[in-house]
C-alpha cells in the first residue's frame, strides 16, 4: 500500500511537470537567391508574410547577403491579404547593420500570436542613418509557414500609416528563421 501511494504521487508530480512544459518549433528556409535592393534609396520595407498556427514568437532572423552599413528595424503586424495593418504587434529597437553578409537577428520578441496571417518586415522608414543597397537572402521554400515575400516603397513613411497595397516579385520568400513556443495542453 505504501509503494502504491508513493507511485501515485510520482505519477501526479510527473503530470504536473508535463502540464507546465511547452513545445518549441523552428521554422526556416534555405538560401536560394538574393533580393536587390532593400533600404535607402530604394525600397524602404521588405517583408515576409506568414501564416501562424498560434503560439509565442521568441525570435526572428532575416539574412543580408551584401550592403552598406546603417540602421534598420523589424516590425511585425497583421496582414489583411494586401497590406500590413496597424498598430504594430512588435517593433524592434534600432538594429545596427554592419554591412555585408550578416544575420539580422531579433530576439526577445515574446509576443503571442493567435492563428492567422501576419507580416514580419525590415524597414528603414523613419529610422535615421538607414542601411542602403542591401541584398537580402531569398528562398523558394516557405519554411513551413505559408506566405511570401512582399515589398513597399513608402518614401520613408511608416507603412502602417498608409493604405497602400504591398507588391510581390519573382522571389517567392525571404530567407528567414523563426522560433515559436506553444503550450502543451494539460492532460485530462
SULRAPE-V524426 format. One record per residue. RES is the residue in three letters. OMEGA is omega in radians with two decimals (* if undefined). Layout:
RES_OMEGA / RES_OMEGA
//
This chain:
UNK_-3.13 / UNK_3.12 / UNK_3.13 / UNK_3.10 / UNK_3.10 / UNK_3.12 / UNK_3.12 / UNK_3.11 / UNK_3.12 / UNK_3.12 / UNK_3.12 / UNK_3.13 / UNK_3.12 / UNK_3.11 / UNK_3.11 / UNK_3.10 / UNK_3.14 / UNK_-3.13 / UNK_-3.12 / UNK_-3.09 / UNK_3.11 / UNK_3.12 / UNK_3.14 / UNK_3.12 / UNK_3.09 / UNK_3.05 / UNK_3.13 / UNK_3.10 / UNK_-3.05 / UNK_3.11 / UNK_3.13 / UNK_-3.08 / UNK_3.14 / UNK_3.09 / UNK_-3.11 / UNK_-0.43 / UNK_3.06 / UNK_3.03 / UNK_-3.14 / UNK_-0.07 / UNK_-3.02 / UNK_-3.02 / UNK_-3.01 / UNK_-3.13 / UNK_3.05 / UNK_-3.09 / UNK_3.05 / UNK_3.02 / UNK_3.11 / UNK_3.08 / UNK_-3.12 / UNK_3.03 / UNK_-3.11 / UNK_-3.14 / UNK_-3.12 / UNK_3.09 / UNK_-3.12 / UNK_3.12 / UNK_-3.11 / UNK_3.08 / UNK_2.90 / UNK_-3.06 / UNK_3.07 / UNK_3.08 / UNK_-3.09 / UNK_3.06 / UNK_-3.13 / UNK_-3.10 / UNK_3.11 / UNK_-3.08 / UNK_3.08 / UNK_3.11 / UNK_3.06 / UNK_3.06 / UNK_3.01 / UNK_-3.07 / UNK_3.02 / UNK_3.13 / UNK_-3.09 / UNK_-3.14 / UNK_3.11 / UNK_-3.11 / UNK_3.03 / UNK_3.12 / UNK_-3.05 / UNK_0.13 / UNK_3.11 / UNK_3.05 / UNK_3.07 / UNK_3.04 / UNK_-3.10 / UNK_2.90 / UNK_-3.12 / UNK_3.12 / UNK_-3.14 / UNK_3.14 / UNK_-3.05 / UNK_-3.09 / UNK_3.14 / UNK_3.14 / UNK_-3.06 / UNK_2.97 / UNK_3.10 / UNK_-2.95 / UNK_3.12 / UNK_-3.11 / UNK_3.14 / UNK_3.14 / UNK_3.05 / UNK_3.08 / UNK_3.14 / UNK_-3.13 / UNK_2.96 / UNK_3.12 / UNK_3.13 / UNK_-3.12 / UNK_-3.09 / UNK_3.01 / UNK_3.01 / UNK_-3.09 / UNK_3.00 / UNK_3.12 / UNK_2.97 / UNK_3.13 / UNK_3.10 / UNK_-3.11 / UNK_-3.14 / UNK_-3.13 / UNK_-3.07 / UNK_3.06 / UNK_-3.13 / UNK_3.06 / UNK_-3.09 / UNK_2.99 / UNK_-3.09 / UNK_3.11 / UNK_3.11 / UNK_-3.10 / UNK_3.02 / UNK_-3.08 / UNK_3.09 / UNK_3.12 / UNK_3.10 / UNK_3.07 / UNK_-3.13 / UNK_-3.13 / UNK_3.10 / UNK_3.14 / UNK_3.05 / UNK_3.10 / UNK_3.12 / UNK_2.98 / UNK_-3.05 / UNK_3.13 / UNK_3.12 / UNK_-3.14 / UNK_3.10 / UNK_-3.12 / UNK_-3.11 / UNK_3.10 / UNK_-3.11 / UNK_3.09 / UNK_-3.05 / UNK_3.02 / UNK_3.08 / UNK_-3.12 / UNK_3.00 / UNK_-3.09 / UNK_-3.09 / UNK_3.13 / UNK_-3.04 / UNK_-3.03 / UNK_2.91 / UNK_3.03 / UNK_-3.10 / UNK_2.97 / UNK_-3.12 / UNK_3.12 / UNK_3.11 / UNK_3.04 / UNK_3.07 / UNK_-3.12 / UNK_3.03 / UNK_-3.12 / UNK_3.13 / UNK_3.09 / UNK_-3.13 / UNK_*
//
